[in-house]
Amino acid sequence: MNFIIFEPDPIVRMDLREILVTSFADCQVTEREAPSQVDIALESLQPNTTLICHGGLLDGHPDLRQLAKAAAQTGHQVVVSGEQRDLEFPARFIGHPFTTEMVVQTITGTEPDQPG
């Protein structure tokens, strides 16, 4: 699996990276703190890529929003962190603060374990 993270907060980026490399064996993680680095990410959009974007960055940066839309339209998964919002493309949402389980469940599309 490949992941591209667009997150302005270095601590949140570090947490996400750690969750991904621990939870998904042999994954590749590319980190970007600013939407101005979208052109670099376009080259990283390989098969089986999940794009993880901070919702506020999507709202204010048309190039990043276009990348996310293109990714979703070509079969890549888009995960948006922060509050759920209306987008013009399919995406999964994860709120803040998040746990490892929340991130993994959002990416894999699994439901949390229900108490028996």
N, C-alpha and C positions, 0 to 999 in steps of 0.2 A: 504494500500500500504506500501511496505517496500523500503527503499532507503539505499544504501551504497555509501558513498562519499569517493573517494580517491583524496585528494587535499593537496598539500604541504603548501599552503599559509593559515595561520589561519584566516585571514580576509575573504578570499573568501569562506573558509569552513563555517564560521559563517554566511555569507550572504546566501549561499546555504541552510543551515539548516533552517534559518528563512523563506526563500521563501517556502520551502517544508512544514514546519509545519503550516504555515499560509494558504497555498493554497490547501493542501490535508488533510482533517480532519482525525484525528485518525491515521495518518501515523507514522511509526517507522523509525527513521533516525539513522544510524550508521556511525560514522566518523572515517576515518583513514588518517593520514598525510603521512605515508610512506608505500611503497610497501612491506616492510619487514613484515607488518601486514596482508598480504594476507591470511595466514593460519587461522587467526581469522575470516576474512570475509567469508571464505568458509563455516563456520558453520552458518553464518547469511543468506545464500542464500536460503531464504524461497520462497514459491509461491508468485507471484506478486511482485517480487523484481526488482527494477531498479538500475543498477550500474552506478554511475556517476564518470568518471575518467578524471583526467587532462591528456591531450594528451601527454605531455612530459614524464609523468610517464609510460605510455603505451610503448613509444618508447624505454625506457632504462631499463625496468624491465620485463624479460620474464615470471616470475611467475604471475605478474599482468595481462600481456597480455593474458596468458593462462586462467586465471580466467574469463576475459572479453569474450574471445572466447567461453569458456564452458558455460558461462551464456547465451550468444546469441544463442548458439546451442540448449540449453534446453528451449528456449522460453522466457527467461528474456530479458528485454530491457537494452541496453547499450547506455549511452549518454556520448559523449566525448567532453570535453571543450577544446577550442583552435582551431587552424586551422584544416580544414578538411584534412584528410590524407587517404591513401589507407590502409585499414585493411583487414584481411582475414575473416572477419565476419561482419554481419550487425550491424550498429550503426547509431545513430543520432548525429549530431554535433551542438554545440552551441559556438559561438564566444565570445571573451572578448572585451570590457566589456559587460556584459549581464544585462538585466532587468528582473524583475519578470515575465512580460508577455512573454519574450523570453524563459525563463526556462519552464514555464507552457506549452506554445505552443509546445516546443520541446518534452516534456515528454508525452503530450496528443496527439501529432500528428495533432493538429489543425492548421489551417492557420490563419494568422493575419487578423483582420477585414479590409475589403477593404473600402475605402471611397466611399460613395454613390453618 
